Amino acid sequence: MATFGEALEALEEFRAELVNLQMNAPIPEAQAMAFRATAGEPADTPLANVHATGVGVRDDGQFVVKVYMFDAASMQSASSVSLLSKPMQGVHVDVEHLPVQTAFDRSASRKVATAAAGNPAQHQARRRPVPGGVEIGPLGGNFVGTLGCFVRRGGDGAGPLFVLSNNHVLANVNRFPLGTPFTQPFSANASDTIAKLSSFEPIRFPAPGSQPRNVIDAAIAVVTDPAQVVTGKMLNIKKYVPQLLAPRPGMAVTKAGRTTGVTTGTIRAIRVRGVQVNYGTRQNPIIATFDNAITIVGSNGMPFSNPGDSGSVILEQTTGRPVALLFAGDSVTTTACDVSVACARFNVRPV
Amino acid sequence: MKPVRMHHPGEPTTEEPPQRLLDLADAIADPSVIQCGITTTRDGRWGLYVTVPADTTVPIASVEQKAEGFPVVYEAELSEPVRAGPAYPRRKR
């Protein structure tokens, strides 16, 4: 079964061969003088009706070279052409009818994109009672992240209630003292305080003679007034079941975050070791290495997260159960740590 | 052959990855391997997930040998490390 890489290589070869055959095809004199409309008519050679090529995937997961033709009539004669009927470098060639396409209405595509991204403004607004998936920031500070979910210590429901998020959100990468107040939303007003930093897992950076590895970017802050928050709720997510679940590749996931609102994606890999994460800037990178990471890609080419979504708890889409804690990413990939490990570290469970 | 730019895993055929695969993932130590983890192939088979520089020729013999028959998915490493950082709402974009 061909891999994506093999199909790409075969595609390059296929295109070169296609151009070669098209260039060398005999051109009837009348056609050489002037182009004519041929819609609905079979062309002299099916190759003249090929208008797009690419890599496709069959239902069984096999990658193939895809060939698209303007009209259905030429498809019938495609089998007479060796290039269109035989595998290229061992990769099958699938021919499909694809009529001339019409561009989407721009306003319609904007509406779809907005709907898919949820409503970020709602996640940045003041919410009382406070659910999971909303903006949080240090009192009077200059940055924001996401309140992932609420967690509780002790199994009888009487233990203290905490906010779970990232170290780099609640502890500003090991810098904030315990007791630092956090507001919802980002605010300089002390009356918006909802929690105070309780504990964090230090992020370890390389030093001379030391190449430390990290597993989680996580911290908790104790809720100052439990009456101001609501457990068991994640803003704009219909189904949230606060029971931990192990992440799996191929798992469809969702999250509610401060910057992009509700997004969906797929887990690409789990237990990834050697992930380099930049805690500085592009110009002055400060790199920490993580093991046991989870990588996620957004649905339909949309980013799963952006800066400010850090701390979001990632849920399996169908069950609404937490699988990961988002902490890094770029425009394509989101990196998360195992939320079970974070909960074990602080001896808490989602509520 | 070059590594794929973006791997798309399928639903795994079993709930948990084989323990042997987990052990193998911890043992991969080829110098061209940047990251190593667990994934599934498009058809849901559990396998090794390996990132390598984009210009690396794959498959890598030492990795395949260590993989003991499990499929290996080679993905091109990102052009720069992913960033972990909050948002700064007062900064102008």
Interface residues (C-beta under 8 A of the other chain):
Chain A: M1 T3 F4 G5 E6 L8 E9 V57 D60 G61 G137 N142 F143 V144 G145 N166 H168 V169 F186 D217 A246 R248 P249 G250 M251 R258 T259 T266 I267 R268 A269 I270 R271 V272 R273 G274 V275 Q276 V277 N278 Y279 R282 P285 I287 A288 A293 T295 V297 N306 P307 G308 S310 F327 A328 G329 D330 V332 T333 T335
Chain B: M1 K2 P3 V4 M6 H7 H8 P9 G10 E11 P12 E15 E16 L22 A25 D26 V33 I34 Q35 C36 G37 I38 T39 T40 T41 R42 D43 G44 Y49 V58 Y74 L78 E80 P81 V82 R83 A84 G85 P86 A87 Y88 P89 R90
